Amino acid sequence: MTTSMIRKILIADDSPIARKILKSCLPQDAGYELHEVGDGLAAVQKYKEIQPDVTFMDLTMPVMDGLGAIAKIREFDQKALIVVFTADIQKKTMEKVIDLEAFMMLKKPPSKEAVNSALARVEKHLKESR
Amino acid sequence: MEDQLEQSITDEEMDILQEVMNIAFGSAAADLAEVIDIYVVLSVPTIKVMKTLDLPEYIRSAVKEYDRLSIVEQNFMAKFKGLAILIFPSGIGRALIAMLDKDSESTLESDPVEALERETLLEVGNILVGACVSKVAELLGDAVIYAPPRVIVEDLAQDSISRDLFDPDKLAVTMQTVFHFDGEDMSGLLFLICSNESIGWLRQALHEFLKQFE
């Protein structure tokens, strides 16, 4: 059995339901250490505190939106792996997300397959960059 | 009535509905951006349960910064039944015409502006309301049919939203999204008002929606 490179996951979403849905799509037996926050500013603070292996980031959030939070996290950690998890599927939003060098984008509501595929890509990236 | 309001929909149901509305409006914004070269800045939707009698005042309060309004209204019917109201400050129709008209031979000189404005608002309303309501219905396992939309151009804010929308003794669930058109200094509000008779179905459908992820 291979050891997962992903240990800590940060989920930033103002909606408790969106967080619940995302958590339900994560493999339940992987032993991830999950951290949750409800706005972009809290995401930046929590990121600095725990330095997660991957962050799932909503875009439309109060206090600080996801794009602002990604930019702030990038200033702190150029290598941060951020999966944007959003209902905002406009092309221009995708361009903004690409400009901020997010790892990838997941459309809401997610499927287990899409979340597992994202985790596999993160895992592969972490292994290759070790 | 306070007890009735509290019992009508729980906090968890409101959270689920907020997420459903968020997904639906995101989809609607993407559809609009395909038609007009525009970027729609989304906000967190607001969900409220209130007496229908209080609805006009609630909506008036939400648009109090607009002196005059342009409104697109459309009823939708199925298990999910209610009214969609899309509200813009007046003049936005003309700005949208200019954006839609970039590649068209039609000009403001050759067509009556008010007719064009009405058509443009209808088109934008069709996309935003249709995509949003249909997505909410789809996520909740329903499919709606629509009554023809009504457009009100250049009305005074205080006059536009004064009539009774539903039975005044009943309750309604409102889903409100404020949006901005980035770089255009334009904004608007979309209300989806779910009628009292749909609330029982809505609550059950919200739980079914969440159950698929459990």
Interface residues (C-beta under 8 A of the other chain):
Chain A: D14 S15 P16 I17 A18 K20 I21 S24 C25 L59 T60 M61 P62 T86 A87 D88 I89 Q90 K91 K92 T93 K108 P109
Chain B: E12 D15 I16 Q18 E19 N22 I23 A24 F25 G26 S27 A29 A30 A33 Y39 V40 L42 S43 V44 L139 D182 L210 F213 E214
